[in-house]
């Protein structure tokens, strides 16, 4: 069972397509706007989750109004890993990726409760796929960027994981 959390947008029970999408939209909207790159991520996520065409708009409206959408289809373990891998690739392939976009990927790893071992398997699969599709003389550059992206996402994931269920960070005395 997932632990309780103080944020209304972070699901605590079964992982559904709607709860996943709502969590990501709430992260993207934390600064009040959606950049072109963030919009690209949201569109990709909707596609990976196979959301109905009107669902993203309903979720967006719910987040803006502070409501929580219920329901949705439960996502199985394999689908969680596929969505995480797809989002990591989409974020990484974006030439001007921001920390907010990496935060979305880290959030998905946390939301899907992806273990270090599962993460390593996903990263190895992505690495192998890149190796197959990138010219040999350019692969070192791509590989270096990929390793940097993994490090950033891992760092953000560890920050997310360090947040207490009450919403404060460890060691925060405020």
C-alpha positions in Angstrom: 0.0 0.0 0.0 1.2 3.5 -0.8 2.0 5.8 2.1 -0.2 8.7 2.9 0.9 12.1 1.7 -0.3 15.6 2.5 -0.6 16.8 -1.2 -4.0 16.2 -2.6 -2.6 15.5 -6.0 -0.2 12.7 -5.0 -2.1 9.5 -5.1 -2.0 7.2 -2.1 -3.7 4.0 -3.4 -3.8 2.2 -6.7 -1.9 3.8 -9.5 -4.2 4.9 -12.3 -3.8 6.7 -15.6 -5.8 9.7 -14.3 -3.9 10.0 -11.0 -0.6 9.8 -12.8 -1.5 12.5 -15.3 -2.9 14.7 -12.6 0.3 14.4 -10.5 2.4 15.4 -13.5 0.1 18.3 -14.5 0.2 19.6 -10.9 4.1 19.5 -11.0 4.2 21.3 -14.3 1.8 24.0 -13.2 3.6 24.7 -10.0 5.1 27.9 -11.5 1.7 28.8 -13.1 2.6 28.2 -16.7 3.3 25.4 -19.2 6.3 25.9 -21.4 6.5 24.4 -24.9 8.8 21.6 -23.6 6.5 20.8 -20.7 3.5 20.7 -23.1 5.5 18.2 -25.2 6.0 16.0 -22.1 2.3 16.2 -21.1 1.2 15.3 -24.6 3.7 12.3 -24.6 2.4 11.2 -21.2 -1.2 11.3 -22.4 -0.2 9.2 -25.3 1.8 6.7 -23.2 -1.2 6.4 -20.8 -3.6 6.0 -23.7 -5.9 8.6 -22.2 -9.2 9.4 -23.9 -8.9 12.6 -26.0 -10.9 14.7 -23.6 -9.2 13.5 -20.4 -6.1 15.8 -20.4 -8.4 18.9 -20.6 -10.5 17.6 -17.7 -7.5 16.9 -15.6 -5.9 20.3 -16.4 -9.2 22.0 -15.4 -9.3 20.0 -12.2 -5.8 20.9 -11.2 -6.4 24.6 -12.0 -9.5 24.6 -9.9 -7.9 22.6 -7.0 -10.1 19.5 -7.5 -9.1 15.9 -7.6 -10.3 13.7 -10.4 -11.3 10.2 -9.3 -11.3 7.0 -11.3 -9.2 6.1 -14.3 -7.7 2.8 -15.3 -5.3 1.0 -13.0 -1.8 0.8 -14.5 0.0 -2.5 -14.2 3.7 -2.8 -13.3 4.9 -3.4 -16.9 2.9 -0.3 -18.1 4.4 1.8 -15.3 7.9 0.9 -16.4 7.0 1.5 -20.1 5.6 5.0 -19.3 8.7 5.9 -17.1 11.0 4.8 -19.9 9.1 6.7 -22.5 9.0 9.8 -20.4 12.7 9.6 -19.7 13.5 9.3 -23.4 11.2 12.1 -24.3 12.8 14.4 -21.7 16.3 13.4 -22.5 15.9 13.9 -26.2 14.6 17.4 -25.6 17.6 19.6 -26.5 16.7 22.3 -23.9 15.5 20.2 -21.0 14.8 22.1 -17.8 14.9 20.9 -14.2 11.1 20.9 -14.1 11.1 18.3 -16.9 13.6 16.2 -15.1 11.5 16.6 -12.0 8.5 15.1 -13.9 10.6 12.0 -14.7 11.8 11.8 -11.1 8.2 12.2 -9.8 7.1 9.3 -12.1 9.8 7.1 -10.7 8.6 7.9 -7.2 4.9 7.7 -8.1 5.4 4.3 -9.8 7.6 3.1 -6.9 10.4 2.1 -9.3 13.2 0.3 -7.4 16.9 0.9 -8.1 17.1 -2.5 -9.8 14.1 -1.7 -12.1 15.5 1.7 -12.8 18.8 0.2 -13.8 17.1 -2.3 -16.1 15.1 0.6 -17.7 18.2 2.7 -18.2 20.1 -0.3 -19.7 17.3 -0.8 -22.2 17.3 2.9 -23.2 21.1 2.9 -23.4 21.1 -0.2 -25.7 18.4 1.3 -27.9 20.4 4.5 -28.3 23.5 2.5 -29.1 21.6 0.8 -31.9 20.3 4.0 -33.4 23.2 6.5 -32.9 26.2 6.6 -35.2 29.3 5.2 -33.6 31.3 8.5 -33.9 28.5 10.4 -32.1 27.6 7.8 -29.4 30.2 9.0 -26.8 28.6 12.5 -26.8 25.1 11.0 -26.5 26.2 8.6 -23.8 27.8 11.4 -21.8 24.6 13.4 -21.9 22.5 10.3 -21.1 24.7 9.7 -18.0 24.2 13.3 -16.9 20.5 13.1 -17.4 20.4 9.9 -15.2 22.4 11.7 -12.5 20.0 14.6 -12.5 16.9 12.4 -12.3 18.5 10.3 -9.6 19.3 13.4 -7.6 15.8 14.8 -7.9 14.3 11.3 -7.1 16.3 11.2 -3.9 15.1 14.7 -3.0 11.5 13.6 -3.6 12.1 10.4 -1.6 13.5 12.4 1.3 10.2 14.3 1.8 8.3 13.3 4.9 4.7 12.2 4.5 3.7 15.4 6.4 5.2 17.4 3.5 8.3 18.8 5.2 11.8 17.8 4.3 14.1 15.9 6.7 15.9 18.2 9.0 13.5 21.1 8.3 12.8 22.9 11.5 10.3 25.4 10.2 
